[in-house]
Amino acid sequence: MIEKLLRFLFIGLFIILGVVLANQLHPYLADSAFFGIAFWQWGVFGVTLLWLCTILLGAFLGYVVGSVAAPYLFRKLRAFTAWGERTITGISSLDLILGIVGLFIGLIIANLLGLAFNNLPLIGPYIPIVLSIVLGYTGIYLAIGQKNQLSTIIANWRQGREKEPKETKLGPYGKILDTSVIIDGRIADIAKTGFLEGPLIVPVFVLEELQYIADSSDVLKRNRGRRGLDILNEMQKRKIIDVKIVTEDFDEQSEVDAKLVQLGLAHQATVITNDYNLNKVAELQGVHVLNINDLANAVKPVVIPGEQLLVQIVKQGKEEGQGVAYLDDGTMIVIENGKSQIGNNVFVVVTSVLQTSAGKMIFARYEAQQGGS
C-alpha cells in the first residue's frame, strides 16, 4: 500500500515538473518559425493550441520519466529510511536531545557571527554557510560530550531540593546490584522474604565481571563466579523478584565500582553491595547504599559459638597450625589446628564470629577426635 502511494506521489511530482518545464519552454516555441504560424496560435480564452500541446507533452514525458524512476527512488528512500532508523536506534534519547540542543545553539552563534561578514565581496555570502557547518557540528560534539557531567549535576540538583530525609525519593529505576552482593547469595534469600522491593538492576558490566570471575583459572574464584550466575538465573526463572539486565555503560570509567556510582547518580537509584570501600565512596558522592553486612549485624548471626560446621579446608592460615575454609557465600573460616587437614572435609566447632560492615569472619577449632571425611 505504501509503495503504491509513494509511486503515485513520485509520478505526480514528475508530471508537475514536466508541466512547469513545458510552460517555461512555451514562449521559445511560440517565437520559432514553425510554431509561429496561425494554426498553432489558434485558441480560446488565451489558451492556444501550442500551449495546450506543450503542456500535455510535458505532462506525458513527466509521467513516462516518473514511471521509470519511481521504483528506483522508492528503493533508495527505503534504504535511506532503514539507515536513519538504525542510526537513531543506536543513539540514546539523552544523546539525541543534547545533540539537537547543541546543533541549535551552534547555528544561532553561526548566524550571529555571519552577519558581520555579509558585506564582504565575493566570499561574504558563503562565510555564514561555513560557520553554520563548523559551529553546528561543534555544538553537537560538545553537548554530547557533557552528557555524564550533566547527569551528575541534575542528580545533585534533585538531591539538593529534597530537604527532609523522610521525603527522599530514590526514583523508579530500582536497586542496583554489584558483583560482591550477587556472589554472596544472600540477596536471593532476602528477596524471598519480601523485605526487598524490586526491580533489581544488574548492569551489563557487572555481568561481564561475573563472567570473568567464573572463567578464572583459580578454582575458588571460578566457583564463586559460577555461584553468582546461578543465583541470578534462579531469581529470574523462579520470579522471586523482578530482575532487569541493563546495557547502559560508562566507557570513560574503567573500574566497575566507578560505573556503579555513576549509574546510581544518573538514576537516583540505590546500590546494594557488600564492598566496604564501594559503600563509603558511593555515600560520599550522594548515592544511597544498602549493605547486606549491615543488615546481618542487625539480625541473628548465621552461626553461633559452639555450633558444628562441615567444611573443606583449602589452604594454610597465617598463624602456625591454622587452616582456612570458606562457606558457600565466600565467608572465611579460620580454623585452629586445621593445617593438617588441608584438602579434607572435616567437622569444626565455631568459637567466635566477627561481623562488621566489611564482612564476616568465623573462627573455629578442629578437634582430631571428631574425625573427617
ABEGO torsion letter per residue (X at the ends): XAAAAAAAAAAAAAAAAAAAAAAAAAAAAAABAAAABAAAABEBGGBBAAAAAAAAAAAAAAAAAAAAAAAAAAAAAAAAAAAAAAAAAABBAAAAAAAAAAAAAAAAAAAAAAAAAAABBGAAAAAAAAAAAAAAAAAAAAAAAAAAAAAAAAAAAAAAABABAAABBAEAAEBBBBAAAAAAGAAAAAAAAGABBOBBBBBAAAAAAAAAAAABABAAAAAAAAAAAAAAAAAAAAGABBBBBBABBBAABABAAAAAAAAAAAAGBBBBBABAAAAAAAAAAGBBBBBAAAAAAABBBABBBGBBBBBBBABBBABBGBBBBBBAAGBBBBBBGAAAABGBBBBBBBABBBBBAAEBBBBBBBBAAAEBX
